[in-house]
Amino acid sequence: MIRIFDRNIKELLDPKWWLVIVAIPHTIFSAIVPLVQSEVGSDYFTNATFGLLNSVVLVSIFLFTTGRSQARMVAVTASAVFLWLLAMIAIDPANGFDFSAELAPPFLYKFSINLELAPPLILWALLALSGLLHWNRIEDQDEPLSPSHPSVDVDSDSQSDQLHDLLDLVKEKQG
């Protein structure tokens, strides 16, 4: 337990692991279970297909991106879903969302939300935070790319990362 608290918060919020942490329960509880339990054409079924689409996006980000580009995709996607969840909670009166304010002294504010909605909100918020914390992540490289390297072997898996690194080097040289 002490080892967890000794770690840096950035290490705990690694986007690659938070993608897995969010994708598994999201796929099960927001996509698969509702698809099996609902009738085709119902609102419940339509929402489940949207959940399945989000799962495909999360898995794609996990598989096809790394480093800075993965962190940025995580931040954008998770933030959008988090804000969408908040909007849907605020719009639908069945969700138990309530906010009221008394504009006379003692200025009382009342805020309530259905606690059943807290786990997905927390998971998506932490996923978005993990992407934001690693937004400008420095890419790890064994050998820096430079103009003195006449040929660079590029395989299909690392081509995108190497292009981003080359662009960063060109910007540093120009700036």
N, CA, C and O atoms as a DFTB+ gen file, in Angstrom:
700 C
 N C O
     1  1       0.818      -1.197       0.000
     2  2       0.000       0.000       0.000
     3  2       0.861       1.261       0.000
     4  3       0.534       2.237      -0.674
     5  1       1.942       1.242       0.741
     6  2       2.814       2.410       0.796
     7  2       3.477       2.628      -0.555
     8  3       3.735       3.769      -0.937
     9  1       3.759       1.545      -1.290
    10  2       4.365       1.692      -2.611
    11  2       3.463       2.482      -3.550
    12  3       3.955       3.222      -4.402
    13  1       2.161       2.333      -3.407
    14  2       1.228       3.078      -4.254
    15  2       1.338       4.567      -3.979
    16  3       1.346       5.368      -4.914
    17  1       1.424       4.952      -2.702
    18  2       1.479       6.364      -2.361
    19  2       2.842       6.983      -2.667
    20  3       2.944       8.200      -2.822
    21  1       3.884       6.165      -2.755
    22  2       5.206       6.680      -3.078
    23  2       5.363       6.974      -4.564
    24  3       6.294       7.679      -4.953
    25  1       4.500       6.467      -5.375
    26  2       4.602       6.669      -6.813
    27  2       4.124       8.061      -7.196
    28  3       3.315       8.677      -6.503
    29  1       4.629       8.519      -8.279
    30  2       4.226       9.795      -8.839
    31  2       2.809       9.662      -9.416
    32  3       2.466       8.619      -9.974
    33  1       2.002      10.692      -9.286
    34  2       0.619      10.644      -9.777
    35  2       0.593      10.429     -11.292
    36  3      -0.329       9.798     -11.809
    37  1       1.595      10.948     -12.005
    38  2       1.649      10.745     -13.458
    39  2       1.855       9.274     -13.803
    40  3       1.322       8.784     -14.799
    41  1       2.629       8.572     -12.979
    42  2       2.846       7.147     -13.219
    43  2       1.560       6.360     -12.988
    44  3       1.265       5.413     -13.717
    45  1       0.804       6.752     -11.981
    46  2      -0.463       6.059     -11.686
    47  2      -1.520       6.314     -12.750
    48  3      -2.389       5.474     -12.981
    49  1      -1.448       7.465     -13.392
    50  2      -2.431       7.817     -14.406
    51  2      -1.863       7.664     -15.810
    52  3      -1.975       8.574     -16.631
    53  1      -1.258       6.521     -16.084
    54  2      -0.741       6.230     -17.419
    55  2      -1.928       5.940     -18.344
    56  3      -2.723       5.046     -18.055
    57  1      -2.058       6.681     -19.449
    58  2      -3.228       6.512     -20.318
    59  2      -3.422       5.095     -20.845
    60  3      -4.560       4.659     -21.015
    61  1      -2.346       4.373     -21.104
    62  2      -2.468       3.019     -21.649
    63  2      -3.218       2.113     -20.666
    64  3      -4.076       1.332     -21.077
    65  1      -2.899       2.212     -19.380
    66  2      -3.570       1.356     -18.385
    67  2      -4.980       1.834     -18.102
    68  3      -5.874       1.018     -17.880
    69  1      -5.193       3.133     -18.106
    70  2      -6.539       3.643     -17.868
    71  2      -7.473       3.329     -19.029
    72  3      -8.684       3.217     -18.837
    73  1      -6.925       3.186     -20.222
    74  2      -7.750       2.728     -21.344
    75  2      -8.313       1.342     -21.048
    76  3      -9.490       1.077     -21.294
    77  1      -7.472       0.467     -20.523
    78  2      -7.916      -0.891     -20.182
    79  2      -8.913      -0.847     -19.026
    80  3      -9.939      -1.527     -19.059
    81  1      -8.610      -0.048     -18.007
    82  2      -9.472       0.047     -16.825
    83  2     -10.866       0.543     -17.196
    84  3     -11.855       0.091     -16.619
    85  1     -10.955       1.459     -18.141
    86  2     -12.257       2.003     -18.559
    87  2     -12.918       1.117     -19.613
    88  3     -14.131       0.910     -19.575
    89  1     -12.137       0.599     -20.545
    90  2     -12.716      -0.150     -21.667
    91  2     -13.414      -1.438     -21.218
    92  3     -14.467      -1.779     -21.757
    93  1     -12.863      -2.143     -20.265
    94  2     -13.451      -3.429     -19.865
    95  2     -14.831      -3.253     -19.232
    96  3     -15.790      -3.843     -19.728
    97  1     -14.978      -2.464     -18.153
    98  2     -16.335      -2.324     -17.602
    99  2     -17.287      -1.599     -18.546
   100  3     -18.482      -1.894     -18.576
   101  1     -16.757      -0.646     -19.319
   102  2     -17.618       0.068     -20.264
   103  2     -18.182      -0.893     -21.302
   104  3     -19.369      -0.840     -21.624
   105  1     -17.335      -1.767     -21.822
   106  2     -17.788      -2.725     -22.832
   107  2     -18.816      -3.690     -22.254
   108  3     -19.820      -3.999     -22.897
   109  1     -18.562      -4.156     -21.053
   110  2     -19.483      -5.122     -20.440
   111  2     -20.811      -4.469     -20.074
   112  3     -21.872      -4.940     -20.485
   113  1     -20.754      -3.385     -19.302
   114  2     -21.979      -2.816     -18.727
   115  2     -22.692      -1.804     -19.610
   116  3     -23.889      -1.576     -19.436
   117  1     -21.985      -1.194     -20.549
   118  2     -22.634      -0.202     -21.411
   119  2     -22.893      -0.704     -22.819
   120  3     -23.603      -0.054     -23.586
   121  1     -22.329      -1.851     -23.170
   122  2     -22.511      -2.339     -24.542
   123  2     -23.073      -3.759     -24.583
   124  3     -24.176      -3.967     -25.088
   125  1     -22.347      -4.718     -24.071
   126  2     -22.737      -6.120     -24.235
   127  2     -24.020      -6.460     -23.485
   128  3     -24.958      -6.997     -24.074
   129  1     -24.067      -6.155     -22.200
   130  2     -25.263      -6.488     -21.403
   131  2     -26.511      -5.791     -21.955
   132  3     -27.531      -6.455     -22.140
   133  1     -26.474      -4.484     -22.224
   134  2     -27.670      -3.838     -22.786
   135  2     -28.061      -4.367     -24.173
   136  3     -29.248      -4.458     -24.484
   137  1     -27.074      -4.715     -25.006
   138  2     -27.402      -5.263     -26.326
   139  2     -28.129      -6.596     -26.202
   140  3     -29.057      -6.873     -26.961
   141  1     -27.715      -7.409     -25.259
   142  2     -28.339      -8.721     -25.070
   143  2     -29.734      -8.582     -24.459
   144  3     -30.631      -9.357     -24.790
   145  1     -29.922      -7.613     -23.578
   146  2     -31.180      -7.498     -22.836
   147  2     -32.233      -6.630     -23.513
   148  3     -33.377      -6.610     -23.058
   149  1     -31.900      -5.924     -24.563
   150  2     -32.864      -4.995     -25.157
   151  2     -33.352      -5.487     -26.512
   152  3     -32.757      -6.365     -27.138
   153  1     -34.455      -4.888     -26.936
   154  2     -35.025      -5.216     -28.241
   155  2     -34.442      -4.284     -29.301
   156  3     -34.195      -3.106     -29.043
   157  1     -34.231      -4.824     -30.475
   158  2     -33.697      -4.027     -31.574
   159  2     -34.658      -2.875     -31.881
   160  3     -35.869      -3.069     -31.991
   161  1     -34.097      -1.688     -32.015
   162  2     -34.913      -0.523     -32.326
   163  2     -35.314       0.295     -31.112
   164  3     -35.802       1.414     -31.269
   165  1     -35.124      -0.230     -29.902
   166  2     -35.483       0.525     -28.699
   167  2     -34.389       1.551     -28.398
   168  3     -33.271       1.452     -28.904
   169  1     -34.730       2.533     -27.570
   170  2     -33.742       3.541     -27.165
   171  2     -32.597       2.893     -26.398
   172  3     -31.442       3.298     -26.534
   173  1     -32.917       1.897     -25.601
   174  2     -31.918       1.167     -24.824
   175  2     -30.910       0.486     -25.762
   176  3     -29.708       0.495     -25.496
   177  1     -31.403      -0.097     -26.848
   178  2     -30.551      -0.752     -27.836
   179  2     -29.672       0.273     -28.558
   180  3     -28.487       0.027     -28.785
   181  1     -30.247       1.405     -28.914
   182  2     -29.494       2.466     -29.591
   183  2     -28.375       2.988     -28.698
   184  3     -27.257       3.202     -29.168
   185  1     -28.664       3.197     -27.412
   186  2     -27.636       3.643     -26.472
   187  2     -26.538       2.596     -26.321
   188  3     -25.365       2.941     -26.175
   189  1     -26.913       1.321     -26.356
   190  2     -25.929       0.250     -26.242
   191  2     -25.018       0.207     -27.467
   192  3     -23.827      -0.075     -27.337
   193  1     -25.557       0.479     -28.644
   194  2     -24.700       0.505     -29.836
   195  2     -23.717       1.680     -29.766
   196  3     -22.585       1.571     -30.236
   197  1     -24.150       2.800     -29.180
   198  2     -23.238       3.925     -28.959
   199  2     -22.140       3.513     -27.975
   200  3     -20.977       3.877     -28.149
   201  1     -22.513       2.753     -26.943
   202  2     -21.520       2.238     -26.000
   203  2     -20.528       1.306     -26.676
   204  3     -19.337       1.327     -26.366
   205  1     -21.016       0.493     -27.595
   206  2     -20.143      -0.414     -28.340
   207  2     -19.190       0.372     -29.241
   208  3     -18.020       0.014     -29.378
   209  1     -19.691       1.429     -29.846
   210  2     -18.844       2.294     -30.667
   211  2     -17.731       2.909     -29.827
   212  3     -16.582       2.954     -30.266
   213  1     -18.054       3.383     -28.627
   214  2     -17.038       3.935     -27.728
   215  2     -16.001       2.876     -27.369
   216  3     -14.813       3.179     -27.264
   217  1     -16.444       1.642     -27.180
   218  2     -15.505       0.558     -26.854
   219  2     -14.537       0.312     -28.005
   220  3     -13.346       0.094     -27.786
   221  1     -15.051       0.347     -29.224
   222  2     -14.188       0.158     -30.395
   223  2     -13.166       1.293     -30.480
   224  3     -12.005       1.052     -30.811
   225  1     -13.576       2.505     -30.190
   226  2     -12.658       3.645     -30.225
   227  2     -11.577       3.481     -29.152
   228  3     -10.401       3.728     -29.418
   229  1     -11.966       3.069     -27.947
   230  2     -10.981       2.879     -26.880
   231  2      -9.973       1.792     -27.232
   232  3      -8.772       1.966     -27.022
   233  1     -10.451       0.675     -27.765
   234  2      -9.546      -0.411     -28.155
   235  2      -8.629       0.042     -29.294
   236  3      -7.450      -0.311     -29.316
   237  1      -9.158       0.812     -30.228
   238  2      -8.342       1.319     -31.334
   239  2      -7.243       2.247     -30.832
   240  3      -6.102       2.168     -31.289
   241  1      -7.581       3.116     -29.904
   242  2      -6.570       4.009     -29.332
   243  2      -5.495       3.188     -28.628
   244  3      -4.307       3.486     -28.747
   245  1      -5.907       2.161     -27.898
   246  2      -4.960       1.303     -27.189
   247  2      -4.018       0.585     -28.159
   248  3      -2.812       0.519     -27.921
   249  1      -4.563       0.052     -29.238
   250  2      -3.777      -0.771     -30.159
   251  2      -2.945       0.025     -31.165
   252  3      -1.833      -0.383     -31.501
   253  1      -3.460       1.142     -31.645
   254  2      -2.854       1.805     -32.791
   255  2      -2.102       3.095     -32.484
   256  3      -1.563       3.722     -33.396
   257  1      -2.055       3.502     -31.227
   258  2      -1.319       4.712     -30.885
   259  2      -0.411       4.435     -29.695
   260  3      -0.625       3.492     -28.933
   261  1       0.604       5.274     -29.555
   262  2       1.516       5.188     -28.416
   263  2       1.943       6.589     -28.026
   264  3       1.779       7.542     -28.787
   265  1       2.484       6.695     -26.843
   266  2       3.109       7.934     -26.396
   267  2       2.206       9.149     -26.407
   268  3       1.070       9.119     -25.935
   269  1       2.758      10.234     -26.971
   270  2       2.070      11.524     -26.972
   271  2       0.762      11.467     -27.754
   272  3      -0.246      12.016     -27.310
   273  1       0.768      10.814     -28.908
   274  2      -0.457      10.758     -29.711
   275  2      -1.541       9.961     -28.986
   276  3      -2.723      10.294     -29.078
   277  1      -1.147       8.914     -28.270
   278  2      -2.125       8.152     -27.493
   279  2      -2.700       9.008     -26.365
   280  3      -3.910       9.007     -26.138
   281  1      -1.843       9.730     -25.666
   282  2      -2.313      10.588     -24.570
   283  2      -3.286      11.643     -25.076
   284  3      -4.292      11.930     -24.426
   285  1      -2.989      12.217     -26.230
   286  2      -3.869      13.252     -26.773
   287  2      -5.198      12.680     -27.247
   288  3      -6.247      13.293     -27.052
   289  1      -5.154      11.511     -27.865
   290  2      -6.412      10.864     -28.282
   291  2      -7.253      10.491     -27.067
   292  3      -8.475      10.643     -27.086
   293  1      -6.610      10.006     -26.015
   294  2      -7.311       9.657     -24.779
   295  2      -7.946      10.903     -24.181
   296  3      -9.110      10.879     -23.783
   297  1      -7.189      11.987     -24.117
   298  2      -7.706      13.221     -23.520
   299  2      -8.928      13.740     -24.276
   300  3      -9.937      14.097     -23.668
   301  1      -8.832      13.777     -25.586
   302  2      -9.934      14.308     -26.393
   303  2     -11.165      13.401     -26.313
   304  3     -12.277      13.878     -26.086
   305  1     -10.965      12.109     -26.498
   306  2     -12.088      11.171     -26.507
   307  2     -12.752      11.073     -25.133
   308  3     -13.974      11.173     -25.023
   309  1     -11.954      10.880     -24.097
   310  2     -12.517      10.725     -22.751
   311  2     -13.172      12.018     -22.269
   312  3     -14.212      11.971     -21.612
   313  1     -12.588      13.154     -22.581
   314  2     -13.200      14.432     -22.185
   315  2     -14.542      14.620     -22.875
   316  3     -15.502      15.081     -22.259
   317  1     -14.610      14.264     -24.147
   318  2     -15.873      14.392     -24.876
   319  2     -16.950      13.484     -24.286
   320  3     -18.094      13.906     -24.118
   321  1     -16.592      12.249     -23.972
   322  2     -17.574      11.332     -23.385
   323  2     -17.975      11.802     -21.991
   324  3     -19.151      11.732     -21.635
   325  1     -17.014      12.283     -21.194
   326  2     -17.319      12.786     -19.856
   327  2     -18.289      13.965     -19.923
   328  3     -19.270      14.011     -19.180
   329  1     -18.013      14.910     -20.812
   330  2     -18.914      16.062     -20.956
   331  2     -20.275      15.647     -21.497
   332  3     -21.293      16.213     -21.099
   333  1     -20.311      14.667     -22.401
   334  2     -21.581      14.152     -22.913
   335  2     -22.385      13.518     -21.774
   336  3     -23.592      13.734     -21.669
   337  1     -21.716      12.738     -20.926
   338  2     -22.401      12.134     -19.775
   339  2     -22.987      13.205     -18.861
   340  3     -24.134      13.098     -18.428
   341  1     -22.203      14.230     -18.573
   342  2     -22.707      15.314     -17.729
   343  2     -23.913      16.005     -18.357
   344  3     -24.887      16.311     -17.670
   345  1     -23.844      16.248     -19.654
   346  2     -24.969      16.894     -20.343
   347  2     -26.212      16.012     -20.301
   348  3     -27.310      16.510     -20.051
   349  1     -26.062      14.722     -20.538
   350  2     -27.204      13.808     -20.520
   351  2     -27.806      13.699     -19.119
   352  3     -29.023      13.583     -18.972
   353  1     -26.967      13.735     -18.108
   354  2     -27.454      13.687     -16.731
   355  2     -28.237      14.955     -16.407
   356  3     -29.289      14.895     -15.771
   357  1     -27.726      16.093     -16.843
   358  2     -28.387      17.367     -16.554
   359  2     -29.689      17.527     -17.327
   360  3     -30.634      18.132     -16.820
   361  1     -29.754      16.995     -18.548
   362  2     -30.935      17.174     -19.391
   363  2     -32.082      16.265     -18.988
   364  3     -33.239      16.685     -18.989
   365  1     -31.770      15.022     -18.643
   366  2     -32.806      14.034     -18.349
   367  2     -33.253      14.132     -16.892
   368  3     -32.456      13.852     -15.996
   369  1     -34.499      14.519     -16.628
   370  2     -34.959      14.656     -15.242
   371  2     -35.016      13.319     -14.499
   372  3     -35.046      13.309     -13.268
   373  1     -35.032      12.200     -15.213
   374  2     -35.086      10.892     -14.561
   375  2     -33.774      10.527     -13.884
   376  3     -33.733       9.586     -13.092
   377  1     -32.698      11.255     -14.182
   378  2     -31.394      10.938     -13.599
   379  2     -31.197      11.477     -12.190
   380  3     -30.184      11.184     -11.555
   381  1     -32.134      12.248     -11.698
   382  2     -32.047      12.747     -10.331
   383  2     -31.080      13.897     -10.155
   384  3     -30.657      14.171      -9.032
   385  1     -30.718      14.575     -11.225
   386  2     -29.825      15.722     -11.125
   387  2     -30.627      16.934     -10.685
   388  3     -31.686      17.227     -11.239
   389  1     -30.114      17.632      -9.691
   390  2     -30.812      18.819      -9.208
   391  2     -29.787      19.840      -8.741
   392  3     -28.838      19.510      -8.031
   393  1     -29.993      21.076      -9.150
   394  2     -29.151      22.170      -8.702
   395  2     -30.065      23.346      -8.417
   396  3     -30.864      23.749      -9.262
   397  1     -29.938      23.888      -7.226
   398  2     -30.736      25.061      -6.884
   399  2     -29.886      26.012      -6.059
   400  3     -28.967      25.602      -5.350
   401  1     -30.216      27.285      -6.171
   402  2     -29.468      28.308      -5.443
   403  2     -30.438      29.326      -4.881
   404  3     -31.401      29.717      -5.541
   405  1     -30.178      29.746      -3.676
   406  2     -30.975      30.797      -3.045
   407  2     -30.184      32.090      -3.166
   408  3     -29.065      32.189      -2.663
   409  1     -30.764      33.079      -3.833
   410  2     -30.034      34.304      -4.126
   411  2     -30.142      35.368      -3.040
   412  3     -29.795      36.527      -3.265
   413  1     -30.610      34.983      -1.892
   414  2     -30.672      35.887      -0.744
   415  2     -29.813      35.288       0.369
   416  3     -29.627      34.072       0.424
   417  1     -29.295      36.128       1.247
   418  2     -28.467      35.580       2.326
   419  2     -29.228      34.508       3.096
   420  3     -30.408      34.702       3.388
   421  1     -28.633      33.446       3.417
   422  2     -27.222      33.048       3.475
   423  2     -26.711      32.365       2.204
   424  3     -25.733      31.621       2.276
   425  1     -27.332      32.589       1.055
   426  2     -26.869      32.056      -0.234
   427  2     -26.630      30.547      -0.185
   428  3     -25.497      30.079      -0.294
   429  1     -27.682      29.825      -0.024
   430  2     -27.605      28.365       0.051
   431  2     -27.629      27.761      -1.350
   432  3     -28.435      28.147      -2.197
   433  1     -26.747      26.823      -1.570
   434  2     -26.687      26.107      -2.837
   435  2     -26.970      24.637      -2.572
   436  3     -26.473      24.058      -1.606
   437  1     -27.761      24.055      -3.426
   438  2     -28.087      22.641      -3.283
   439  2     -27.762      21.952      -4.602
   440  3     -28.176      22.390      -5.675
   441  1     -27.012      20.866      -4.490
   442  2     -26.613      20.097      -5.666
   443  2     -26.806      18.630      -5.326
   444  3     -26.327      18.155      -4.296
   445  1     -27.508      17.917      -6.193
   446  2     -27.677      16.483      -5.965
   447  2     -27.610      15.743      -7.298
   448  3     -27.989      16.263      -8.348
   449  1     -27.117      14.520      -7.215
   450  2     -26.986      13.679      -8.394
   451  2     -27.224      12.241      -7.956
   452  3     -26.961      11.877      -6.810
   453  1     -27.716      11.441      -8.867
   454  2     -27.957      10.032      -8.600
   455  2     -26.599       9.335      -8.444
   456  3     -25.776       9.392      -9.358
   457  1     -26.354       8.684      -7.311
   458  2     -25.061       8.057      -7.053
   459  2     -24.773       6.863      -7.960
   460  3     -23.622       6.445      -8.080
   461  1     -25.795       6.314      -8.595
   462  2     -25.568       5.211      -9.531
   463  2     -24.753       5.665     -10.738
   464  3     -24.130       4.844     -11.412
   465  1     -24.754       6.956     -11.010
   466  2     -24.041       7.490     -12.160
   467  2     -22.598       7.890     -11.827
   468  3     -21.843       8.278     -12.718
   469  1     -22.218       7.797     -10.558
   470  2     -20.870       8.206     -10.152
   471  2     -19.759       7.336     -10.738
   472  3     -18.768       7.893     -11.210
   473  1     -19.864       6.001     -10.739
   474  2     -18.742       5.212     -11.273
   475  2     -18.369       5.533     -12.716
   476  3     -17.184       5.722     -12.991
   477  1     -19.322       5.606     -13.659
   478  2     -18.878       5.952     -15.014
   479  2     -18.309       7.364     -15.106
   480  3     -17.364       7.606     -15.857
   481  1     -18.874       8.290     -14.351
   482  2     -18.337       9.651     -14.370
   483  2     -16.903       9.681     -13.851
   484  3     -16.045      10.347     -14.430
   485  1     -16.644       8.964     -12.766
   486  2     -15.299       8.938     -12.184
   487  2     -14.315       8.264     -13.134
   488  3     -13.205       8.761     -13.329
   489  1     -14.709       7.140     -13.724
   490  2     -13.806       6.439     -14.643
   491  2     -13.457       7.294     -15.856
   492  3     -12.287       7.403     -16.224
   493  1     -14.461       7.900     -16.475
   494  2     -14.196       8.730     -17.656
   495  2     -13.403       9.981     -17.289
   496  3     -12.564      10.433     -18.067
   497  1     -13.663      10.543     -16.105
   498  2     -12.904      11.721     -15.660
   499  2     -11.438      11.355     -15.438
   500  3     -10.549      12.113     -15.829
   501  1     -11.173      10.207     -14.817
   502  2      -9.788       9.786     -14.592
   503  2      -9.086       9.443     -15.908
   504  3      -7.892       9.706     -16.059
   505  1      -9.809       8.866     -16.847
   506  2      -9.231       8.588     -18.161
   507  2      -8.865       9.897     -18.858
   508  3      -7.780      10.017     -19.426
   509  1      -9.760      10.870     -18.816
   510  2      -9.475      12.177     -19.420
   511  2      -8.286      12.839     -18.726
   512  3      -7.418      13.411     -19.386
   513  1      -8.247      12.762     -17.407
   514  2      -7.140      13.346     -16.648
   515  2      -5.818      12.680     -17.003
   516  3      -4.791      13.351     -17.093
   517  1      -5.835      11.369     -17.205
   518  2      -4.594      10.674     -17.574
   519  2      -4.081      11.169     -18.923
   520  3      -2.875      11.340     -19.101
   521  1      -4.976      11.397     -19.863
   522  2      -4.552      11.931     -21.153
   523  2      -4.044      13.357     -21.051
   524  3      -3.058      13.716     -21.694
   525  1      -4.714      14.170     -20.246
   526  2      -4.292      15.562     -20.085
   527  2      -2.942      15.670     -19.388
   528  3      -2.123      16.514     -19.753
   529  1      -2.699      14.823     -18.387
   530  2      -1.416      14.858     -17.674
   531  2      -0.251      14.463     -18.579
   532  3       0.873      14.923     -18.377
   533  1      -0.508      13.623     -19.563
   534  2       0.541      13.150     -20.467
   535  2       0.463      13.815     -21.841
   536  3       1.050      13.317     -22.802
   537  1      -0.253      14.929     -21.942
   538  2      -0.482      15.608     -23.218
   539  2       0.831      15.908     -23.946
   540  3       0.933      15.678     -25.151
   541  1       1.818      16.409     -23.238
   542  2       3.119      16.745     -23.839
   543  2       4.193      15.757     -23.425
   544  3       5.337      16.137     -23.177
   545  1       3.825      14.509     -23.353
   546  2       4.751      13.440     -22.967
   547  2       5.969      13.450     -23.885
   548  3       5.847      13.599     -25.101
   549  1       7.141      13.290     -23.282
   550  2       8.374      13.198     -24.051
   551  2       8.535      11.743     -24.464
   552  3       8.483      10.832     -23.638
   553  1       8.729      11.552     -25.754
   554  2       8.832      10.197     -26.296
   555  2      10.183       9.591     -25.938
   556  3      11.211      10.263     -26.009
   557  1      10.175       8.340     -25.560
   558  2      11.418       7.624     -25.265
   559  2      12.003       7.073     -26.552
   560  3      11.300       6.469     -27.363
   561  1      13.280       7.285     -26.726
   562  2      13.962       6.763     -27.904
   563  2      15.308       6.197     -27.476
   564  3      15.985       6.768     -26.620
   565  1      15.690       5.090     -28.064
   566  2      16.998       4.523     -27.791
   567  2      18.084       5.319     -28.504
   568  3      19.167       5.536     -27.962
   569  1      17.786       5.743     -29.703
   570  2      18.755       6.449     -30.519
   571  2      18.072       7.661     -31.137
   572  3      17.121       7.503     -31.901
   573  1      18.537       8.870     -30.823
   574  2      17.882      10.051     -31.386
   575  2      18.075      10.127     -32.894
   576  3      19.137       9.791     -33.416
   577  1      17.043      10.569     -33.574
   578  2      17.119      10.741     -35.022
   579  2      17.742      12.096     -35.311
   580  3      17.395      13.090     -34.674
   581  1      18.645      12.138     -36.252
   582  2      19.288      13.406     -36.577
   583  2      19.602      13.442     -38.068
   584  3      19.572      12.408     -38.734
   585  1      19.902      14.626     -38.592
   586  2      20.256      14.726     -40.004
   587  2      21.519      13.931     -40.345
   588  3      21.728      13.594     -41.511
   589  1      22.372      13.622     -39.349
   590  2      23.573      12.848     -39.620
   591  2      23.253      11.387     -39.899
   592  3      24.117      10.647     -40.370
   593  1      22.044      10.964     -39.622
   594  2      21.597       9.617     -39.964
   595  2      21.057       9.628     -41.382
   596  3      19.939      10.093     -41.605
   597  1      21.814       9.133     -42.342
   598  2      21.327       9.183     -43.720
   599  2      20.143       8.269     -43.970
   600  3      19.271       8.599     -44.773
   601  1      20.094       7.134     -43.304
   602  2      18.964       6.229     -43.522
   603  2      18.406       5.786     -42.184
   604  3      19.148       5.457     -41.259
   605  1      17.112       5.783     -42.099
   606  2      16.425       5.366     -40.888
   607  2      15.473       4.253     -41.277
   608  3      14.627       4.419     -42.155
   609  1      15.620       3.102     -40.605
   610  2      14.709       1.994     -40.873
   611  2      13.375       2.275     -40.214
   612  3      13.308       2.510     -39.007
   613  1      12.328       2.252     -40.995
   614  2      10.992       2.529     -40.487
   615  2      10.100       1.341     -40.812
   616  3       9.844       1.036     -41.977
   617  1       9.627       0.670     -39.753
   618  2       8.652      -0.395     -39.982
   619  2       7.254       0.197     -39.860
   620  3       7.086       1.331     -39.412
   621  1       6.287      -0.556     -40.250
   622  2       4.924      -0.026     -40.306
   623  2       4.374       0.325     -38.927
   624  3       3.506       1.193     -38.829
   625  1       4.845      -0.315     -37.860
   626  2       4.317      -0.048     -36.522
   627  2       4.831       1.258     -35.929
   628  3       4.104       1.942     -35.209
   629  1       6.086       1.608     -36.231
   630  2       6.657       2.799     -35.606
   631  2       6.761       3.989     -36.551
   632  3       7.360       5.005     -36.197
   633  1       6.191       3.882     -37.737
   634  2       6.306       4.945     -38.729
   635  2       5.702       6.252     -38.236
   636  3       6.308       7.312     -38.394
   637  1       4.519       6.191     -37.642
   638  2       3.852       7.404     -37.177
   639  2       4.647       8.084     -36.075
   640  3       4.814       9.303     -36.090
   641  1       5.143       7.296     -35.110
   642  2       5.922       7.882     -34.018
   643  2       7.203       8.528     -34.536
   644  3       7.584       9.602     -34.071
   645  1       7.872       7.885     -35.493
   646  2       9.108       8.438     -36.014
   647  2       8.855       9.711     -36.817
   648  3       9.673      10.630     -36.799
   649  1       7.730       9.766     -37.517
   650  2       7.391      10.997     -38.239
   651  2       7.175      12.151     -37.270
   652  3       7.636      13.267     -37.511
   653  1       6.472      11.881     -36.173
   654  2       6.256      12.927     -35.168
   655  2       7.585      13.369     -34.554
   656  3       7.805      14.558     -34.321
   657  1       8.467      12.405     -34.295
   658  2       9.766      12.744     -33.725
   659  2      10.597      13.572     -34.698
   660  3      11.259      14.527     -34.292
   661  1      10.567      13.212     -35.980
   662  2      11.300      13.988     -36.981
   663  2      10.753      15.406     -37.091
   664  3      11.518      16.362     -37.217
   665  1       9.438      15.540     -37.043
   666  2       8.839      16.882     -37.086
   667  2       9.259      17.704     -35.873
   668  3       9.539      18.897     -35.991
   669  1       9.301      17.058     -34.696
   670  2       9.739      17.757     -33.485
   671  2      11.185      18.221     -33.613
   672  3      11.518      19.338     -33.217
   673  1      12.055      17.355     -34.171
   674  2      13.451      17.737     -34.358
   675  2      13.595      18.897     -35.324
   676  3      14.400      19.801     -35.096
   677  1      12.820      18.881     -36.407
   678  2      12.876      19.976     -37.384
   679  2      12.406      21.262     -36.728
   680  3      13.003      22.316     -36.950
   681  1      11.351      21.202     -35.925
   682  2      10.865      22.404     -35.236
   683  2      11.893      22.935     -34.257
   684  3      12.049      24.149     -34.125
   685  1      12.614      22.028     -33.552
   686  2      13.635      22.469     -32.631
   687  2      14.786      23.146     -33.362
   688  3      15.311      24.155     -32.892
   689  1      15.180      22.600     -34.503
   690  2      16.275      23.169     -35.288
   691  2      15.893      24.542     -35.838
   692  3      16.727      25.445     -35.897
   693  1      14.631      24.696     -36.239
   694  2      14.170      25.972     -36.813
   695  2      13.957      27.000     -35.727
   696  3      14.207      28.187     -35.935
   697  1      13.489      26.551     -34.551
   698  2      13.133      27.479     -33.458
   699  2      14.309      27.822     -32.653
   700  3      14.200      28.588     -31.695
